[in-house]
């Protein structure tokens, strides 16, 4: 059985509806929607499981009020906590949701930035064929080093899917260079690929430049236009699925999870992106950022 390991974080998202984001010094009234457990890895896992593929969620659950929320939610969903650790609380964020469904975050980091070598002794890295990692965990050099050192012990011919994240500009260049290596599929949006490959060259040229280092497909989401991919012998835009947008929270994560699910199913990159678009179309139509609520 093909198995994926989803590495990253479980966060508590505090959702606030606002008419618009405040400018400096401005006071904007908001409406509390709900608290939900999310985080990139949590949402990616939800998409992979919704698609019926096998995966393990490898996120630290620490100690504190937000860790307790995460632990209780995972217990409610009958999800095993594979990494119960101490030393800090789980991270949380306020997600400001505007009327068009777009969201912005204020994040308080936690245990997910404090990865330790010993944590990976609780699993056998060679049991897995696909791996997910997020740019959020690559910001801290120590955490990135721990995760990338562990992934260096994976089986040959396995695939790492790196989801760049909106904070790509805070990832040290040395870490970016380590990620641009064979067997790493880069998934990002247009802003993020411009941070990875600065300059005025075309999207295709930038994807080609990344592909020359990774020898692995590059996937760039384009919002309403769909997603562009470059896979050496095939490239192009895959159209999105039309959907009513309630909340874009988790859309990129779910897309990434759908991409992993499609690849583990044996689909071509183009067909895997179609599946990813379909799952992302489902998640934007709901309040929660995870498809676990549909399972």
C-alpha positions in Angstrom: 0.0 0.0 0.0 1.3 3.5 -0.9 1.5 5.5 2.2 1.9 9.3 2.8 3.4 11.1 5.8 1.9 14.5 6.4 4.4 16.5 8.4 3.6 19.9 9.9 1.3 21.6 12.4 -2.1 21.5 13.9 -3.3 25.0 14.8 -6.4 26.5 16.4 -8.0 28.9 14.0 -10.1 31.7 15.5 -12.4 32.8 12.7 -13.5 36.5 12.7 -15.7 37.9 9.9 -14.7 41.5 9.1 -16.1 44.0 6.5 -12.5 44.7 5.5 -9.0 44.6 7.0 -8.2 47.6 9.2 -5.5 50.0 8.2 -3.0 51.3 10.7 -4.8 53.0 13.6 -8.2 52.1 12.3 -10.9 50.3 14.4 -13.0 47.8 12.5 -15.8 45.8 14.1 -15.8 42.1 13.6 -18.1 39.1 14.2 -16.8 36.0 15.8 -17.6 32.9 13.8 -16.0 29.9 15.5 -12.9 28.2 16.7 -11.7 25.3 14.5 -8.7 23.1 14.5 -6.7 23.5 11.3 -3.2 24.1 10.2 -1.7 23.3 6.8 -0.8 19.7 7.6 -4.2 19.0 9.3 -6.0 20.3 6.3 -3.8 18.4 3.8 -4.4 15.2 5.8 -8.1 15.8 5.6 -8.0 16.1 1.8 -5.9 12.9 1.4 -8.2 10.9 3.7 -11.3 12.3 2.0 -9.9 11.1 -1.3 -9.7 7.6 0.2 -5.9 7.4 0.2 -3.7 6.2 3.1 -1.8 8.7 5.2 -0.4 9.4 8.7 -0.6 12.8 10.3 2.7 13.7 12.0 2.1 16.9 13.9 3.3 17.8 17.4 0.7 18.2 20.1 2.2 20.0 23.0 0.9 21.2 26.4 -1.4 24.2 27.0 -4.9 25.4 26.2 -4.5 25.2 22.5 -2.8 21.8 22.6 -5.8 20.6 24.7 -8.2 21.8 22.0 -6.2 20.0 19.3 -6.0 16.8 21.4 -9.7 16.8 22.1 -10.6 17.4 18.5 -8.3 14.6 17.3 -9.9 12.3 19.8 -13.4 13.3 18.7 -12.4 12.4 15.1 -10.7 9.2 16.3 -7.4 10.5 14.8 -4.3 9.0 16.6 -1.9 11.5 18.1 1.5 10.2 16.9 3.6 13.0 18.3 2.5 14.0 21.9 5.3 16.2 23.2 6.1 18.8 25.9 7.8 22.1 26.1 5.3 24.5 24.5 1.6 25.0 23.5 0.3 24.5 20.0 0.1 27.6 17.8 -3.0 29.5 17.1 -4.2 32.3 14.8 -6.9 34.8 14.2 -8.2 34.4 10.7 -9.9 37.6 9.4 -12.4 36.6 6.8 -13.6 39.3 4.4 -17.0 39.3 2.6 -15.5 37.8 -0.6 -14.1 34.8 1.4 -10.5 36.0 1.4 -8.7 35.6 4.7 -5.7 37.1 6.4 -3.9 35.8 9.5 -2.4 37.0 12.7 -0.4 34.0 13.9 1.1 33.0 17.3 3.6 30.2 16.7 4.0 27.3 19.1 5.4 23.8 19.4 5.4 23.3 15.6 8.4 25.6 15.3 10.5 23.5 17.8 11.1 20.2 15.9 13.5 17.8 17.6 15.5 14.9 16.1 14.1 12.6 18.7 10.6 13.1 17.4 11.4 11.2 14.2 12.4 8.1 16.2 8.7 7.5 16.8 8.2 6.6 13.1 10.1 4.7 10.4 10.7 7.1 7.6 11.2 4.3 5.1 7.6 3.1 5.5 6.4 6.1 3.4 6.3 6.9 -0.3 5.1 10.5 -0.3 5.8 13.3 2.2 4.2 16.7 2.7 6.1 19.6 4.3 5.1 23.2 4.6 7.0 26.5 4.3 5.7 27.4 7.8 7.9 24.8 9.4 10.9 25.9 7.2 11.1 29.4 8.6 13.1 28.4 11.7 16.5 27.0 10.6 16.7 24.5 13.4 13.2 23.1 12.7 13.9 23.0 8.9 17.2 21.2 9.5 15.6 18.5 11.7 12.9 17.8 9.1 15.1 17.8 6.1 17.7 15.6 7.8 15.0 13.1 8.6 13.7 13.2 5.0 17.2 12.5 3.7 16.8 9.0 5.1 13.7 8.3 3.0 13.7 5.5 0.3 15.0 6.4 -3.1 12.4 7.4 -5.7 10.0 8.7 -3.0 8.5 12.2 -3.4 8.5 15.2 -1.1 5.7 17.7 -1.8 6.8 21.2 -0.5 4.0 23.7 -0.1 5.7 27.0 -0.1 3.3 29.0 2.1 2.6 32.8 2.1 5.6 33.3 4.3 8.1 32.0 1.7 10.1 35.3 2.0 11.0 34.5 5.6 12.6 31.1 4.7 16.4 31.4 4.7 17.9 31.1 1.2 20.1 28.2 2.3 16.9 26.2 3.2 15.4 27.1 -0.2 18.4 25.7 -2.0 18.2 22.5 0.0 14.5 22.2 -1.1 15.4 22.7 -4.7 16.8 19.2 -5.0 15.8 16.0 -6.8 12.6 14.4 -5.7 11.0 17.6 -4.3 7.8 18.7 -6.0 7.4 22.5 -5.5 3.8 23.7 -5.0 3.3 27.4 -4.7 1.3 30.4 -6.1 2.5 33.2 -8.3 3.7 35.4 -5.5 5.6 32.5 -3.9 7.3 31.4 -7.1 8.5 35.0 -7.6 10.0 34.8 -4.1 11.7 31.5 -4.9 13.0 32.7 -8.4 13.2 36.5 -8.4 13.3 38.5 -11.6 11.2 39.4 -14.6 11.3 36.0 -16.4 8.1 34.3 -17.4 6.2 31.8 -15.2 7.2 29.0 -17.6 10.8 30.0 -17.4 10.8 30.1 -13.6 9.2 26.6 -13.5 11.7 25.3 -16.0 14.5 26.7 -13.8 13.1 24.9 -10.7 12.6 21.7 -12.7 16.2 21.8 -13.8 17.2 21.4 -10.1 14.4 19.1 -8.9 13.7 17.0 -12.0 10.2 16.9 -10.5 7.0 18.6 -11.6 6.3 22.2 -10.5 2.7 23.2 -9.7 1.7 26.9 -9.5 -1.9 27.8 -8.5 -3.3 30.8 -10.3 -6.5 31.6 -8.4 -9.5 31.9 -10.7 -7.4 30.8 -13.7 -6.7 27.3 -12.2 -3.2 25.9 -11.9 -0.1 25.8 -14.2 2.2 22.9 -14.1 5.6 22.1 -15.7 6.7 18.5 -15.8 9.4 18.5 -18.5 7.5 16.5 -21.2 4.2 18.1 -20.4 3.0 21.5 -19.2 0.0 23.7 -19.2 -2.9 25.2 -17.3 -5.6 23.1 -15.7 -8.9 24.9 -15.3 -10.5 25.3 -11.9 -13.8 24.0 -10.7 -16.5 26.7 -10.4 -17.6 26.9 -6.8 -19.5 29.3 -4.5 -16.9 30.7 -2.1 -17.8 30.9 1.6 -14.3 30.9 3.0 -11.0 30.4 1.3 -9.4 29.0 4.5 -7.7 25.7 3.7 -8.1 26.0 -0.1 -4.4 25.8 -0.8 -3.9 23.1 1.7 -6.8 21.0 0.3 -5.5 21.5 -3.2 -2.1 20.2 -2.1 -3.7 17.2 -0.3 -5.7 16.5 -3.5 -2.6 16.6 -5.5 -0.9 14.1 -3.2 -4.0 11.9 -3.3 -4.0 11.9 -7.1 -0.4 11.1 -7.4 -0.6 8.2 -4.9 -3.5 6.9 -6.9 -1.2 6.8 -9.9 -2.7 9.7 -11.9 -0.7 11.8 -14.2 0.3 15.3 -12.9 -2.4 16.9 -15.1 -5.1 14.5 -13.8 -3.9 14.9 -10.2 -4.3 18.7 -10.5 -7.9 18.2 -11.7 -8.6 16.1 -8.6 -6.9 18.8 -6.5 -9.1 21.5 -8.1 -12.2 19.5 -7.4 -11.4 19.0 -3.7 -10.4 22.7 -3.3 -13.7 23.6 -4.8 -15.5 21.6 -2.1 -13.6 23.2 0.8 -14.2 26.8 -0.2 -17.9 26.2 0.0 -17.8 25.5 3.7 -16.9 27.3 6.9 -14.2 24.8 8.0 -10.9 24.5 6.2 -10.8 20.7 6.3 -12.6 18.0 4.3 -12.6 15.8 7.4 -16.0 17.4 8.1 -17.3 15.7 4.9 -15.9 12.3 5.7 
